[in-house]
Amino acid sequence: MDQYLKLAKLADSVVYEDSKSVQGSNSAVNSMYSIVRDAGEDDLMSLITLLENSAAKKWLAHQLVELHSLPKDVEDKCFNIVQELANKDSLNAVGEQLWLEEWKSKLGRA
């Protein structure tokens, strides 16, 4: 899971005014999705532990919900992480709120 953490830190270091930085961040996020998508049961359990990591959790919470059927407690944890992001005073908060509405509806949790 070291690779996932490395990619999460790269994605977080984006400088939006620098197109190469944005491309690098987007590439890192795509790679993180691939890691989560391709995770077998053991790898998935390792990934779930990364929900405690401040660099990884804001990316991983979305990816786990979008790509895997999760135990309810893990799904709840993911939604709680995204809810914290949605409650922040930032430009991303609105996107997080929309994501929550969409995925809670898809999973019958609205």
DSSP file with accessible surface (Angstrom, degrees, kcal/mol):
  #  RESIDUE AA STRUCTURE BP1 BP2  ACC     N-H-->O    O-->H-N    N-H-->O    O-->H-N    TCO  KAPPA ALPHA  PHI   PSI    X-CA   Y-CA   Z-CA
    1    1 A M     >        0   0   71      0, 0.0     4,-2.1     0, 0.0     5,-0.2   0.000 360.0 360.0 360.0  -1.7    0.0    0.0    0.0
    2    2 A D  H  >  +     0   0  135      1,-0.2     4,-2.5     2,-0.2     5,-0.2   0.880 360.0  55.7 -59.7 -37.2    3.1    2.2    0.0
    3    3 A Q  H  > S+     0   0  101      1,-0.2     4,-2.4     2,-0.2    -1,-0.2   0.908 105.5  50.8 -63.6 -41.7    2.4    2.9   -3.7
    4    4 A Y  H  > S+     0   0    1      1,-0.2     4,-2.6     2,-0.2    -1,-0.2   0.935 111.1  48.5 -61.4 -44.7   -1.1    4.1   -2.9
    5    5 A L  H  X S+     0   0   29     -4,-2.1     4,-2.3     2,-0.2    -2,-0.2   0.909 110.2  51.4 -62.8 -41.9    0.2    6.5   -0.2
    6    6 A K  H  X S+     0   0  143     -4,-2.5     4,-2.0     1,-0.2    -1,-0.2   0.926 112.2  46.6 -60.0 -43.7    2.9    7.8   -2.6
    7    7 A L  H  X S+     0   0   15     -4,-2.4     4,-2.9     2,-0.2    -2,-0.2   0.890 109.4  54.1 -67.3 -39.0    0.2    8.5   -5.2
    8    8 A A  H  X S+     0   0    0     -4,-2.6     4,-2.0     2,-0.2    -1,-0.2   0.918 109.4  48.2 -62.3 -41.3   -2.1   10.2   -2.7
    9    9 A K  H  X S+     0   0  127     -4,-2.3     4,-1.0     2,-0.2    -1,-0.2   0.899 111.8  49.9 -67.2 -37.6    0.6   12.5   -1.7
   10   10 A L  H >< S+     0   0   82     -4,-2.0     3,-0.8     1,-0.2    -2,-0.2   0.934 109.9  50.4 -64.8 -44.8    1.4   13.3   -5.3
   11   11 A A  H >< S+     0   0    1     -4,-2.9     3,-1.0     1,-0.2    -1,-0.2   0.881 109.3  52.5 -61.3 -36.5   -2.3   14.0   -6.0
   12   12 A D  H 3< S+     0   0   64     -4,-2.0    -1,-0.2     1,-0.2    -2,-0.2   0.715  98.3  65.5 -71.8 -20.1   -2.4   16.3   -3.0
   13   13 A S  T << S+     0   0   69     -4,-1.0    -1,-0.2    -3,-0.8    -2,-0.2   0.299  72.7 141.4 -89.4  14.6    0.6   18.3   -4.2
   14   14 A V    <   -     0   0   26     -3,-1.0     2,-0.6    -4,-0.1     8,-0.1  -0.218  39.7-157.6 -61.1 139.0   -1.2   19.7   -7.3
   15   15 A V    >   -     0   0   72      3,-0.3     3,-2.1     1,-0.1     7,-0.4  -0.966   6.4-157.7-115.8 107.4   -0.6   23.3   -8.3
   16   16 A Y  T 3  S+     0   0  161     -2,-0.6    -1,-0.1     1,-0.3     6,-0.1   0.734  88.8  60.3 -65.2 -21.0   -3.6   24.2  -10.4
   17   17 A E  T 3  S+     0   0  173      1,-0.1     2,-0.6    -3,-0.1    -1,-0.3   0.593  95.8  71.8 -79.7  -9.0   -1.7   27.0  -12.2
   18   18 A D    <>  -     0   0   75     -3,-2.1     4,-2.2     1,-0.1     3,-0.4  -0.915  67.7-159.5-113.2 110.0    0.8   24.5  -13.6
   19   19 A S  H  > S+     0   0   83     -2,-0.6     4,-2.6     1,-0.2     5,-0.2   0.845  93.2  53.5 -61.2 -33.8   -0.6   22.2  -16.3
   20   20 A K  H  > S+     0   0  162      2,-0.2     4,-2.5     1,-0.2    -1,-0.2   0.890 108.2  50.7 -68.1 -36.0    2.1   19.6  -15.7
   21   21 A S  H  > S+     0   0   25     -3,-0.4     4,-2.6    -6,-0.2    -2,-0.2   0.919 110.9  48.7 -65.0 -42.7    1.3   19.5  -12.0
   22   22 A V  H  X S+     0   0   36     -4,-2.2     4,-2.9    -7,-0.4     5,-0.2   0.927 111.5  49.5 -63.3 -44.3   -2.4   19.0  -12.9
   23   23 A Q  H  X S+     0   0  128     -4,-2.6     4,-2.5     1,-0.2    -1,-0.2   0.916 111.5  49.4 -61.3 -42.0   -1.6   16.2  -15.3
   24   24 A G  H  X S+     0   0   27     -4,-2.5     4,-2.3     2,-0.2    -2,-0.2   0.912 112.1  48.0 -63.4 -41.4    0.6   14.5  -12.7
   25   25 A S  H  X S+     0   0    8     -4,-2.6     4,-2.5     2,-0.2    -2,-0.2   0.931 111.8  49.2 -65.0 -44.9   -2.1   14.7  -10.1
   26   26 A N  H  X S+     0   0   89     -4,-2.9     4,-2.4     1,-0.2    -2,-0.2   0.906 111.2  50.2 -61.7 -40.5   -4.7   13.4  -12.6
   27   27 A S  H  X S+     0   0   70     -4,-2.5     4,-2.3    -5,-0.2    -1,-0.2   0.909 109.6  51.1 -63.6 -41.2   -2.4   10.5  -13.5
   28   28 A A  H  X S+     0   0    2     -4,-2.3     4,-2.4     2,-0.2    -2,-0.2   0.928 110.1  49.1 -62.3 -43.3   -1.9    9.7   -9.8
   29   29 A V  H  X S+     0   0   23     -4,-2.5     4,-2.5     1,-0.2    -2,-0.2   0.926 110.0  51.1 -64.3 -42.2   -5.6    9.7   -9.1
   30   30 A N  H  X S+     0   0  107     -4,-2.4     4,-2.0     1,-0.2    -1,-0.2   0.911 110.7  49.2 -61.0 -40.5   -6.2    7.3  -12.1
   31   31 A S  H  X S+     0   0   48     -4,-2.3     4,-2.3     2,-0.2    -1,-0.2   0.888 108.7  52.9 -66.3 -37.9   -3.5    5.0  -10.8
   32   32 A M  H  X S+     0   0    0     -4,-2.4     4,-2.4     2,-0.2     5,-0.2   0.923 107.5  51.4 -63.8 -42.2   -5.1    5.1   -7.3
   33   33 A Y  H  X S+     0   0   52     -4,-2.5     4,-3.2     1,-0.2    -1,-0.2   0.913 109.2  51.5 -59.5 -40.5   -8.4    4.1   -8.9
   34   34 A S  H  X S+     0   0   50     -4,-2.0     4,-2.5     2,-0.2    -2,-0.2   0.913 108.3  50.8 -63.4 -43.2   -6.6    1.2  -10.7
   35   35 A I  H  X S+     0   0   47     -4,-2.3     4,-0.5     2,-0.2    -1,-0.2   0.939 115.7  41.8 -59.1 -46.6   -5.1    0.0   -7.4
   36   36 A V  H >< S+     0   0    0     -4,-2.4     3,-1.0     1,-0.2    -2,-0.2   0.932 114.3  51.3 -68.2 -43.5   -8.5    0.0   -5.7
   37   37 A R  H 3< S+     0   0  126     -4,-3.2    -1,-0.2     1,-0.2    -2,-0.2   0.895 114.7  43.1 -59.7 -41.1  -10.3   -1.5   -8.6
   38   38 A D  H 3< S+     0   0  123     -4,-2.5    -1,-0.2    -5,-0.2    -2,-0.2   0.453  85.6 125.9 -88.4   1.0   -7.8   -4.4   -8.9
   39   39 A A    <<  -     0   0   13     -3,-1.0     2,-0.1    -4,-0.5    -3,-0.0  -0.399  46.8-152.3 -67.8 128.5   -7.6   -5.1   -5.2
   40   40 A G     >  -     0   0   40     -2,-0.2     4,-3.1     1,-0.0     5,-0.2  -0.232  42.8 -80.3 -81.9-175.0   -8.3   -8.6   -4.1
   41   41 A E  H  > S+     0   0  160      1,-0.2     4,-2.1     2,-0.2     5,-0.1   0.904 130.4  44.8 -59.7 -45.9   -9.6   -9.4   -0.7
   42   42 A D  H  > S+     0   0  134      2,-0.2     4,-1.9     1,-0.2    -1,-0.2   0.928 116.1  46.3 -65.3 -45.1   -6.3   -9.2    1.1
   43   43 A D  H  > S+     0   0   83      2,-0.2     4,-2.6     1,-0.2    -2,-0.2   0.881 109.5  55.7 -64.2 -36.4   -5.3   -6.0   -0.6
   44   44 A L  H  X S+     0   0   25     -4,-3.1     4,-2.5     2,-0.2    -2,-0.2   0.925 106.2  50.5 -63.0 -40.3   -8.8   -4.6    0.0
   45   45 A M  H  X S+     0   0  108     -4,-2.1     4,-1.3     1,-0.2    -1,-0.2   0.904 110.9  49.4 -64.7 -38.2   -8.3   -5.2    3.7
   46   46 A S  H  X S+     0   0   54     -4,-1.9     4,-0.7     1,-0.2    -1,-0.2   0.900 110.4  50.7 -65.8 -40.9   -5.0   -3.4    3.6
   47   47 A L  H >< S+     0   0    0     -4,-2.6     3,-1.4     1,-0.2     4,-0.3   0.912 103.4  59.0 -62.3 -41.9   -6.5   -0.5    1.8
   48   48 A I  H >< S+     0   0   26     -4,-2.5     3,-1.8     1,-0.3    -1,-0.2   0.874  98.6  58.9 -58.5 -34.3   -9.3   -0.2    4.3
   49   49 A T  H >< S+     0   0   94     -4,-1.3     3,-1.5     1,-0.3    -1,-0.3   0.799  93.4  68.1 -65.2 -24.5   -6.7    0.4    7.0
   50   50 A L  G X< S+     0   0   17     -3,-1.4     3,-1.8    -4,-0.7     7,-0.3   0.576  74.1  85.8 -72.5  -7.5   -5.5    3.4    5.0
   51   51 A L  G <  S+     0   0    2     -3,-1.8    -1,-0.3    -4,-0.3    -2,-0.2   0.655  86.1  57.7 -65.7 -11.3   -8.8    5.1    5.9
   52   52 A E  G <  S+     0   0  135     -3,-1.5     2,-0.5    -4,-0.1    -1,-0.3   0.535  86.9  95.1 -89.5 -10.0   -6.9    6.2    9.0
   53   53 A N    <>  -     0   0   49     -3,-1.8     4,-2.8     1,-0.1     3,-0.3  -0.734  68.7-147.4 -90.2 125.6   -4.2    7.9    7.0
   54   54 A S  T  4 S+     0   0   98     -2,-0.5     4,-0.5     1,-0.2    -1,-0.1   0.819  97.3  48.5 -63.5 -31.3   -4.7   11.6    6.5
   55   55 A A  T  4 S+     0   0   14      1,-0.1    -1,-0.2     2,-0.1     4,-0.2   0.847 121.2  33.8 -76.6 -31.6   -3.1   11.7    3.1
   56   56 A A  T >> S+     0   0    0     -3,-0.3     4,-2.9    -6,-0.2     3,-1.2   0.816  99.0  74.7 -94.0 -33.0   -5.0    8.7    1.7
   57   57 A K  H 3X S+     0   0   62     -4,-2.8     4,-2.4    -7,-0.3     5,-0.3   0.818  89.5  56.5 -62.4 -34.3   -8.5    8.8    3.3
   58   58 A K  H 34 S+     0   0   76     -4,-0.5     4,-0.4    -5,-0.2    -1,-0.3   0.808 118.8  34.2 -70.3 -25.0  -10.0   11.6    1.3
   59   59 A W  H <> S+     0   0   56     -3,-1.2     4,-1.9    -4,-0.2     3,-0.3   0.879 118.3  51.1 -86.9 -46.9   -9.3    9.8   -2.0
   60   60 A L  H  X S+     0   0    0     -4,-2.9     4,-3.0     1,-0.2     5,-0.3   0.844  99.9  62.5 -64.8 -36.7   -9.8    6.3   -0.8
   61   61 A A  H  X S+     0   0    0     -4,-2.4     4,-1.6    -5,-0.3    -1,-0.2   0.925 109.5  42.0 -57.2 -44.1  -13.2    6.9    0.8
   62   62 A H  H  > S+     0   0   20     -4,-0.4     4,-2.6    -3,-0.3    -1,-0.2   0.938 115.2  49.4 -65.7 -48.4  -14.6    7.8   -2.6
   63   63 A Q  H  X S+     0   0    2     -4,-1.9     4,-2.1     1,-0.2     5,-0.2   0.893 109.1  50.9 -65.2 -39.6  -12.9    5.0   -4.5
   64   64 A L  H  X S+     0   0    0     -4,-3.0     4,-2.0     2,-0.2    -1,-0.2   0.937 113.5  45.0 -62.7 -46.1  -13.9    2.2   -2.1
   65   65 A V  H  < S+     0   0    6     -4,-1.6    -2,-0.2    -5,-0.3    -1,-0.2   0.921 116.6  46.3 -64.1 -41.9  -17.5    3.2   -2.3
   66   66 A E  H  < S+     0   0   51     -4,-2.6    -1,-0.2     1,-0.2    -2,-0.2   0.814 123.9  30.2 -70.7 -29.6  -17.5    3.6   -6.0
   67   67 A L  H  < S+     0   0   55     -4,-2.1     2,-0.3    -5,-0.2    -2,-0.2   0.565 114.8  42.9-112.8 -11.5  -15.6    0.4   -6.8
   68   68 A H     <  -     0   0   44     -4,-2.0     2,-0.6    -5,-0.2    -1,-0.1  -0.977  69.9-119.3-139.2 150.8  -16.5   -2.2   -4.1
   69   69 A S        -     0   0  125     -2,-0.3    -4,-0.1    -3,-0.1    -3,-0.0  -0.795  47.1-165.3 -81.1 125.8  -19.3   -3.6   -2.1
   70   70 A L        -     0   0   21     -2,-0.6    -5,-0.0    -5,-0.1    -6,-0.0  -0.827  26.0 -97.4-117.6 153.4  -18.3   -2.9    1.4
   71   71 A P     >  -     0   0   73      0, 0.0     4,-2.7     0, 0.0     3,-0.5  -0.352  45.6-110.6 -60.2 149.7  -19.3   -4.0    4.9
   72   72 A K  H  > S+     0   0  132      1,-0.2     4,-3.0     2,-0.2     5,-0.2   0.872 116.5  54.2 -56.1 -39.5  -21.7   -1.5    6.4
   73   73 A D  H  > S+     0   0  115      2,-0.2     4,-1.9     1,-0.2    -1,-0.2   0.902 111.7  44.5 -65.6 -36.1  -19.2   -0.3    9.0
   74   74 A V  H  > S+     0   0   15     -3,-0.5     4,-2.5     2,-0.2    -2,-0.2   0.923 113.3  50.5 -72.2 -42.5  -16.6    0.5    6.3
   75   75 A E  H  X S+     0   0   29     -4,-2.7     4,-2.7     1,-0.2     5,-0.2   0.928 110.1  50.8 -60.0 -43.6  -19.1    2.1    4.1
   76   76 A D  H  X S+     0   0   44     -4,-3.0     4,-2.6    -5,-0.2    -1,-0.2   0.914 109.1  50.9 -59.2 -44.1  -20.3    4.3    7.0
   77   77 A K  H  X S+     0   0   74     -4,-1.9     4,-2.2     2,-0.2    -1,-0.2   0.921 110.1  49.9 -60.9 -43.1  -16.7    5.3    7.7
   78   78 A C  H  X S+     0   0    0     -4,-2.5     4,-2.3     1,-0.2    -2,-0.2   0.938 111.7  47.6 -61.5 -46.5  -16.2    6.3    4.0
   79   79 A F  H  X S+     0   0    5     -4,-2.7     4,-2.6     1,-0.2    -1,-0.2   0.887 110.2  53.1 -63.9 -36.7  -19.4    8.3    4.0
   80   80 A N  H  X S+     0   0  100     -4,-2.6     4,-2.1    -5,-0.2    -1,-0.2   0.897 108.1  50.7 -65.1 -39.2  -18.3   10.0    7.3
   81   81 A I  H  X S+     0   0   10     -4,-2.2     4,-1.7     2,-0.2    -2,-0.2   0.942 113.0  45.1 -62.3 -47.0  -15.0   11.0    5.8
   82   82 A V  H  X S+     0   0    0     -4,-2.3     4,-2.5     1,-0.2    -2,-0.2   0.894 109.3  56.3 -67.1 -35.2  -16.6   12.5    2.8
   83   83 A Q  H  X S+     0   0   64     -4,-2.6     4,-1.6     1,-0.2    -1,-0.2   0.913 104.6  53.0 -62.0 -39.9  -19.2   14.3    5.0
   84   84 A E  H  < S+     0   0  109     -4,-2.1     4,-0.4     1,-0.2    -1,-0.2   0.909 110.6  47.3 -60.0 -41.7  -16.3   15.9    6.9
   85   85 A L  H >< S+     0   0   26     -4,-1.7     3,-1.0     1,-0.2    -2,-0.2   0.881 109.8  53.3 -65.8 -38.5  -14.9   17.1    3.5
   86   86 A A  H 3< S+     0   0    1     -4,-2.5    -1,-0.2     1,-0.2    -2,-0.2   0.774 104.7  56.2 -68.4 -24.6  -18.4   18.4    2.5
   87   87 A N  T 3< S+     0   0  114     -4,-1.6    -1,-0.2    -5,-0.2    -2,-0.2   0.544  87.4 102.0 -84.6  -8.7  -18.7   20.4    5.7
   88   88 A K  S <  S-     0   0  126     -3,-1.0     2,-1.4    -4,-0.4     5,-0.1  -0.330  82.4-114.5 -74.4 159.4  -15.5   22.3    5.1
   89   89 A D  S    S+     0   0  172      4,-0.1     2,-0.3    -2,-0.1    -1,-0.1  -0.711  75.7 109.3 -93.0  81.5  -15.4   25.9    3.8
   90   90 A S  S >> S-     0   0   56     -2,-1.4     3,-0.8    -4,-0.1     4,-0.5  -0.964  81.6-106.9-149.7 166.1  -13.8   25.2    0.5
   91   91 A L  H >> S+     0   0  169     -2,-0.3     4,-0.6     1,-0.2     3,-0.6   0.838 118.2  56.9 -64.4 -32.4  -14.5   25.0   -3.2
   92   92 A N  H 3> S+     0   0  104      1,-0.2     4,-2.2     2,-0.2    -1,-0.2   0.703  86.4  80.6 -72.7 -18.4  -14.4   21.2   -3.1
   93   93 A A  H <> S+     0   0    5     -3,-0.8     4,-2.4     1,-0.2    -1,-0.2   0.882  89.0  52.4 -60.1 -38.6  -17.1   21.0   -0.5
   94   94 A V  H <X S+     0   0   87     -3,-0.6     4,-2.3    -4,-0.5    -1,-0.2   0.933 109.4  49.6 -64.8 -42.2  -19.9   21.5   -3.0
   95   95 A G  H  X S+     0   0   44     -4,-0.6     4,-2.4     1,-0.2    -1,-0.2   0.895 110.1  51.3 -61.9 -38.7  -18.6   18.6   -5.1
   96   96 A E  H  X S+     0   0   32     -4,-2.2     4,-2.5     2,-0.2    -1,-0.2   0.901 108.4  51.7 -65.4 -39.6  -18.4   16.5   -2.0
   97   97 A Q  H  X S+     0   0   84     -4,-2.4     4,-2.2     1,-0.2    -2,-0.2   0.922 111.0  47.6 -63.2 -42.0  -22.0   17.3   -1.1
   98   98 A L  H  X S+     0   0  102     -4,-2.3     4,-2.5     2,-0.2    -2,-0.2   0.903 110.4  52.1 -65.3 -40.9  -23.1   16.3   -4.6
   99   99 A W  H  X S+     0   0   25     -4,-2.4     4,-2.9     1,-0.2     5,-0.3   0.932 108.9  50.7 -60.3 -45.9  -21.1   13.1   -4.4
  100  100 A L  H  X S+     0   0    7     -4,-2.5     4,-2.5     1,-0.2     5,-0.3   0.926 110.6  48.3 -58.4 -46.8  -22.7   12.2   -1.1
  101  101 A E  H  X S+     0   0  130     -4,-2.2     4,-1.9     1,-0.2    -1,-0.2   0.933 114.4  46.6 -59.1 -46.7  -26.2   12.7   -2.5
  102  102 A E  H  X S+     0   0   93     -4,-2.5     4,-2.5     1,-0.2    -2,-0.2   0.947 117.4  40.1 -62.4 -50.3  -25.4   10.6   -5.6
  103  103 A W  H  X S+     0   0   39     -4,-2.9     4,-2.0     2,-0.2     6,-0.2   0.858 113.0  53.0 -77.0 -31.6  -23.8    7.7   -3.9
  104  104 A K  H  <>S+     0   0   62     -4,-2.5     5,-4.2    -5,-0.3     6,-0.7   0.916 112.6  47.4 -65.7 -38.5  -26.2    7.6   -0.9
  105  105 A S  H ><5S+     0   0   81     -4,-1.9     3,-1.5    -5,-0.3    -2,-0.2   0.937 110.9  50.4 -65.5 -46.5  -29.1    7.5   -3.4
  106  106 A K  H 3<5S+     0   0  123     -4,-2.5    -1,-0.2     1,-0.3    -2,-0.2   0.847 115.1  43.8 -59.8 -34.6  -27.3    4.7   -5.5
  107  107 A L  T 3<5S-     0   0   69     -4,-2.0    -1,-0.3    -5,-0.1    -2,-0.2   0.297 117.0-111.4 -96.8   9.4  -26.8    2.6   -2.4
  108  108 A G  T < 5S+     0   0   70     -3,-1.5    -3,-0.2    -4,-0.1    -2,-0.1   0.819  85.8 117.2  69.2  32.7  -30.3    3.2   -1.0
  109  109 A R      <       0   0   71     -5,-4.2    -4,-0.2    -6,-0.2    -5,-0.1   0.227 360.0 360.0-114.3  12.0  -29.1    5.3    1.9
  110  110 A A              0   0  115     -6,-0.7    -9,-0.0    -5,-0.2    -8,-0.0  -0.176 360.0 360.0 -69.0 360.0  -30.8    8.6    1.0
